[in-house]
Structure formats: C-alpha cells, structure tokens
Amino acid sequence: MKAPVIPLIFALSCRAETRTLTLKQAVDLALQQNPDVVIARLDQQKARDQRTIARDPFSPKVFASSGAAWTYGFPTSIEGEAPSIVQLRTSMSIFDRSQSYLAAEASESQRGAGFDVQTRQQEAAYRVASLYLDAQNARISLAAAQREEENLTRVQQYIDARVHEGRELSIDSKRAAVDVLKAKQREEALEIDVMNAESSLALALGLSPGDRVQPAEEEFPALAPPAEETAIEQSLASSPELKRLESNLQAKLLEEKSYKAQRLPKVDLVAQYALLAPYNNFQEFFARFQRNNVELGLAFSGPLLAGRSSKAYAAQAEADAEKVRVEINRTRGRITSDLQHAYQDVRRAQTARDLARADLNLARDQIAVDLAQMGEGRLPAAKTEQDRAVENEKWLAFYDAETALERAQLNVLYQTGSLLATLNR
C-alpha cells in the first residue's frame, strides 16, 4: 500500500513551480485568483442574477402555442382555450408593489455583494503582503544564520588548534562545538521557515499545491500609516464591512415593506391573439365567425382575505433589521478598538526596533575595536570571530524587530482601508 506513494510524491514535486514575484505582482495576482476573492465575485454574480430574476415579472413574455384539432359538434375548449391554429399570449406586471420592493431588495443585495468583494480583496492583499514579508525576512535571516555558522565554525577551528597546542581546555572545544550545532539547528529551522512561507504565499495567490513564490530582490515598500487622530474617522467612513452591514439593513427594510405590500392590489397587462379555423364549426354555433382574434387589457387582482403569514414574515424581517443595527454598532466599536490596539502595536514595535538597532550598532562597534586590537596583536582571531557571530545574532534580532514593525504598519493600513492604495503606488 505504501509503494505508490513515492511515485505520487515524485510526480507532484516534478509539477511544482517556483516563481519569483515582486510584491506588486503578488498582490495583483491575488486580486485576480485568490480563492476567497474568486468566491466573493461568484457570489456577486449570483446577486446580479437574483436582481434579474426579481425584476423579471415586469418584463413582457410572449408564449406561442397551438390547439389545432378537428371537432364534431360544439367547439369545446382545449386547456381552457378555443381550438386554434396558432395562439400567442403575453403577460407582464404593471403594478405590483410587493414585487417592486423585492426587486429593490435584490438590487441592494447586489450592491452589498460588491462590498464583500472589496473586503475579500483587502483581506487577500493584507495576507499576501504579510506572507511576502515573512518570506523575505526568512531569506534574509537565513543568510545571517549561515554567516553566523561560518563564524562559529572558524571559532571552533581556532579553539581546536589551541587545545591541540595545550593553550586551551578541552571543554572550550566542546563549548565551541555546541555553539556550531546550535547555529546549524537555527539555520535548518530558517530553511523550513523559508519553504513554509513561500508555499503559504503560493496558496494565497491561488497557485497549485506544491508551488512556491520567492520574493524578488527588492526593498519592502515604505509604509506610512495615517495619523491616529484621523485614522478612526477614515476607517469608519470607508470600511467595506460597515457598508455591507448598512446595505444588509436596507435590504431587510425593503423585505419588510414587500411583505406589508402583499395586501395591495396588483395590475397585470394581458394580451392574446388566436388564429381560428372554420372546420371547428364556429359558424354553426356562433352568430359570426372571425379568423383573427385579439384581446388586450388589464387584469386587476387583490387579496380579500390574505391571512396572517404576511404579518409574521414582516415581523421576522423587522427583527432581522434590528439585529443588523446592533451588529453595525458593535462593528463600529470593534473597528475603533482594533485601530487603537494597532497603533499601540506600532509604537511598541518601533521601540523594539530602535533597541535592536542600538544593540546591533554596539556589536558592530565592538567588531571595529576587535579588528584594531587584532591588528596590534593584542587580541586572538577567535575572539573576533566570536564577536562576528554575536553581530550576526544581533542582525537576526534586528530583522525580526524590523519585520514586526512592518507587520504592525501593514495592520494599521489594512484596518484603515488604505493598504491597496499604498501597495499600488
């Protein structure tokens, strides 16, 4: 049972593809074929079709039929109509307030589906930008980890030589070997992080399983979130989620009106043409025979006893509308709270980035001192290599802090709805 698995994995790996994309290319591709965006567009198409269905009763429809038959005696009706060679019928609603409200509700639902597409596009752009940032940072961190391993390997070689000469203890050699193993472990973990980040990025772009997307060698675009004072107002004004809820509220109010309007009269246009045949004995039973017959008029109808279901449906729609109002208020509060927390994360990440940069500069200054002392013969090369390894660790910490800051800024731009505009500049 296990034998066929190996050829299957080999076949999948052969079909796997690695693409190199810029951030803008990745975002553009996600807006086209991200699964969530595609599903939202299909829902929008369904809403557009539902609007056509709701407006259909107000469009004229023509039906052709034939009731041709030979009759003996009185020309009895066929399916409620006189036997005829050709018959054309048309029907169309002229006044139906309940259906008009349903058509307006379908139009509002279509508009709301457009806001869903915007929401999914922003979510896709935010996810792709975050994964792109993770993949980029993982590759940079991997390069730093590889440099650290090289430095620690040279340190181990220096210490092994000194142990062999009797100038170092054997435990120092073991300690250096452990440091090398730790560096290799970190390097392997970062290699896995690179693979996972690039695979996740490919899935977010709607690519095939097994594909990978490698970030192009470019700097991540500068992110400039708006001022906190205006960000909340901007977010509340442009949030597709809020607009979608407001559209849902309008749709529910129109649905409620449609149920209440079911007690109103309806007016339909009716028209009919029939071509009769003389062999159906019409002239024997009626005073006058006419081959071409046309009927055109209006049909009025209205409920005399409509029952109580329409009131119950209207009450349900009213309750749903009230639930949407509560959800709108809750969403406005959540958006405000999330933005406040997002700006707190930005300030916290800026402080951590500044600390990591200061720590890195200190390590780099220490390297400069080591090089000067080594040139004077006062410092062994092993100590310099150790400090270079420390510097690489500080670079790793700085990369992580820089990535955390950029991710926090991405979150602010996503919350304010300005992420796509920033990435497309």
N, C-alpha and C positions, 0 to 999 in steps of 0.2 A: 504494500500500500504506500510505502514511503518513496519508492523508486521514482514514480512520475513527478514528484515534487521538484527534484533537481532540474530536469529539463524545463519545467514551467518557470522556475525562478530565473534560469538562464535566458529563456525567451523574453521574459519581462525586462530583464536587465539590458538585453540587446535592443529592445524597443525604447528604452529610456533615453531621454534627451536632456542635455544641459544647455540652457540658454543664458546669454549674458545681456542684461537689460539695464537701462538707466531707470531711475525712479519714475520719471515722467512716462516712459514707455510702459513700465509695470502698471502704473495707475490707469493709463489709457486702456491697456488690455483688460484690466479688472473691470472697468466700467462697461466693457463690451461683453465679457463672457464669465464674469464671476457668477457662480451658481445662484446666490441669493438675488443678485441683480436680475438675472435672467428670469427667475421665478416671479419677481415683482413685475417685470414687464409683461409676462404672460397673464398675471392677474389684472394688469391694466387693460390688456386686450380683451379679457373676459368682461371687464366692467364696460368697455366700449361696446361690445356686442350686446350686453344686457340693456344698455341705453337704446340700441336699435330695436331690441325686442319690445321694450316698454313703449316706444313710440309707434310701433307697427300698427295698432288699431286705428291710428289717424292717417294711415296711408291707404289709398284705394287699392282694392284687389279685385281682379276680374277672373271669373271661372267660366269655362265653356263645357257644355255637356250636350248630350243628345238623348232624346227619349223616343226615337223613331220606332213605330210599331204599327202593325195592321190591326184595325179594330173592327169589330162586328157589333153593331148596335151603338149604344151611347159611348162617346169617347171618354172612358174613365181615366182618372189621373194616374200617373206613374211617379211614385215618390213625391206625391203632393203637387205635381205639376201636370199640365195638359200634355199629351203626347206631341212632340215637336221634332222637326228635323234637326234644328240647331237651337241651342238656348245659351244666352250669355247673361251672367249675373255679376253684379258688383256690389260691394258693401264697404262702408267707411264710417268711422265715428266722427261726428261733427262736434258734439258737446258731451264730454264725459269727464267731469271734474275729478273724480276719483282716479281715473287712469292718467289724467294730466299731472296729478301730484306724484303718481308712481313714476312717470317719465322724468319729472323734475328730480325725484329721488335718485333715479338711475344716473342722471347727469351729474348730480353731486357726488355719487359714489365713484364715478369715473374721475372726477376732479380729485377726490381723496386718494384714489389709486395712484395718481401722479405724485402725490406727496410721499406715498410708500416707496416709489421708485427713487425719489430723491434721498430718502432715509437710507435705503439699501446702498445707494451709490456712496454716500458719505461713510457708512459703516465699512464698505469694501475698501474705500480709499484709506481710511484710518488703519484698518487691519493690514493692508498691503504695505503702507508706509512703516508701520511698526515692525512687521516681519522683515522688510527690506533693511531697516535699521539694525535689527538683531543679526541678520546675516552679514551685514557689513562689519558690525562690531566684532562678530565671532571670527571673521577672517583676520581682522587687524590684531585681535587678541591672540589668535593662533600664531601669527608671525612673531609677536612679542614673546610668547611662550617658547617658541623654537629658539629664539635668541638667548633666552634665559637658560634653556637646556644646554646650549653650546657653551655658555659662560661657565655653568656649573660643571660641565664635563672637563673643561680645561682646568678648573679649580681642583677637581679630583685628580687629574693627571699631575698637577704640581705637588699636591699633598702626597700622592703615592710615591713620587720621586723623593720627597723629603723624608718620608717614612723609610724608604729603602736606604737612604743615607744616614738614618738614625737621628735626624733632626726634628722629627715629629712622632707623636704617639700613634699607634695603630688605630686607636679609637677615633682619631681625627679622620683617618681614611674611611672608616665605616660611616662616620657622620657625613662626609662628603658624598659617599655612595648613596646614602639615604636621600640627600638633597637632590641628587640626579634622578633617582626613582620618582620622587615627588614631582619634579619638573616634567618627567615623561608622562606621569599619570595626568597632570594638568593638560599637557599637550594632547593626549588621547581624548580627554573629555571635551576639549575645544574642537577637535576634529569631528566628534559626534555632534556637537552643537552646530557646527557649520552645516553638516549634512542635514540635520533636522530642520534648521532654519530655512535652508534653500528648498527642501522638499515641501515644507509648510507654505512657503511663498508660492511655489508652483501650484499647489492645490487651491490657494486663494485666488489665483489667476484663472482657474478653471482648466488647467492643463491635465494631462493624463497622469495616473498614479505611477510613481517611479521617476517622473521628470523632476528636474531641479532648475532653479533660476538663480544664477550667480550675479550679484550686484556688479555693475560696471565700476571701473576705477574712476570715481568722481567723488567730490565732496558732497556730503549731505547738505541740501539747501538750507540757507539761513532761515530760521523760524522766528517770527516776530509777532507774538500774540498781542492782541489789542489791550489797551489799558483796562484794568479790572473795573474801573468805575463805569465804563460804557459796555463792557463785555456782557453783563447780565441783560441789559436792555436789548442789545443786539441779538443775543441768543433767544430771548423770549419773542422777539419780533420776527425772527427768521426760522425758528425751529420747525422743520417739516413734521415732526411728531405732534406738536401742538396744532399745526394747521390740519393735520389728518384728523385729530380728535374734533376740532371745530367743524370740519366737513362731516364727520360722523354725526355730530349733533344736529346739523342742518338736515341731514338725510333722515334722521329719526323724527324730526319735527314734520317733515314732508310726509313721512309714512303715517304719522298720526293723523294728519289732515286728510290723507287719502281714505282712511277708514271712516272718518267722520263724514266724508263726502259721498259715501255709498248710498245715503238716503236721498241724494239729489236725483232729479230726473236725468235721463240720457237721451240724446238725439243722434240718430244714425241716418246716413244717406243710403237709400236703396234704389237700385236701378236694375231693369231686366229687359231683355229682348228675346223674343221667341219667333221662330220661323215655322208656321204650321203647314200641314199637308192636307189637301182636300179629301184624300182617301180615308181620313179618320172620321168621316160622317158629321163634321161640324155643321154643314149647311142643312142637314136634316133635323138637327135638334136645337139649332140656334137661328135667330131671325136673319143674321148676316154673317158671312164668312170673310175673314181678312188674313192674308198670309203673314204679313209683317206686323208684329205687336210689340209695343214699347211701353214700359212702365217706369216712372221716375217720381220719387217723392222722399219724404222724411218719415222716419219711424220714431215715435216717442214712447218711452217706457220709464217707469218709475216704481219703486217698491211701495206697496201698500202696507205690508207687514214684514219688516226686514229682520226681525228677531234681535237678539241681544249680542250676537257674536261680534258685530262691528264695534260696539262699545267696548267689549272686552279686549279686542285687538288694539283699539285706540289707547286703552288704559295701559296695556303692555308696552306700546311704543312710547307713551309718556314716561313710564318708569325707566325704560332704556335710555331715554333722553336725559333723565335726571342722573342716571349712573354715569353718563358721559360727562355731564357738568362736573360731577365730583372728581372724575378722572382728570379732567382738564385742570382743576385747581391743584390736585395732587401732583400732576406733571409739572406745573409751573413752579411749585415749591421744590420738587426734586431737581429741576434744572438749575434753579438758583443755588441750592445746596451743593450740587455736584460741581458747579463752577467755582464756588468759594473753596471747596476742597482741592480742586485742580490748581488754583493759584497758590494755595498753601504748598502743594507738592512741588510746584515750580520753584518757590522760594527755598524750600528745603533742599531741592536738588542743586540749586545754584550755590548754596552754602557748602554742600558736599563736594561739588566740582571745584570750588575755589580752594578748599582744603586739600583735595587730591592734587591740584596743580602746584600748590605751595610745597607739598611733600615731595612731588616729583622734582621741582626745581632744587630742593635741598639735596636730593640724591644726585642730581646732575652736578651740582657744585662740589659734592664730595668726590665725584669721579675726577673733576678737574684738579682737586687737591691731590688725589691719589696719583694721577699722572705726573704731577710736578714732583712729588716725593719719590716716585719710582724713577724718574729721570735723574734724581740726585743720588739714587742708590739707597735711600732710606726706607723703602717700602717694597716688599716682595710682590711679584706679579700675581700671586694667588689672591692677595688681598684686593688688588684692583679688579680681578675677575669676579670676586665675591660681591664687590660693590656694584659691578655692572649687572650682576644678576638681581641685586636689590633694586637697581634702577629699572630693570625690565618689569619687576613686580609692581613698582610704582606706576609704570606706564600702563600695566593692566588695570590697576585701580583707577587711573585717570580715564582710561577708555570706558570703563564701566560707569563712572560718575558722569562723563560726558553723554553717554547713551541714555542714562536715567534722566538727565536734564532734557535732552531732545525728545524723549518719550513723553515727559510731562508737558512740554510745549505742544507736542502733537495732540495730546488730550485736550488742552485748552482750545486749540484751533478747531478740533472736532466738536467740542461742546458748543462753540460759538457759531458753527456752521460755515466757517471761512477756510476750512482745510483744503478743499478742492481748489479754491481761488489761489491759495498760497502755493500749492504744489504745481499749478499750471502756469505760474509766472515765468 
